[in-house]
């Protein structure tokens, strides 16, 4: 799995950080998503998929190929 974030789409809701704090964080100044781990471990895959699916800005995408 490889995770991608589009900072331009991020609205700073923070749902991704609440779900997967080992994979996502937020910038202090504006709350925009920071990707901490673009290749999360297998045990985090379901949580990362959930974070992508509930992202209100549709700023997170996941590739299963990588």
C-alpha angles and dihedrals in degrees: 000000000000122000125211130189129197107209090192091063096043114110095187097245091144097216091129091054092050091050101040112015091165090061105033137039135167132239112251096226101052110001094245114156121266117200109224099176122022091183105044121188119266094257089062097049097093092048092048090050089051091049090052092048095051097041104124092207094046086231097141125073131175131208115202091195097074 
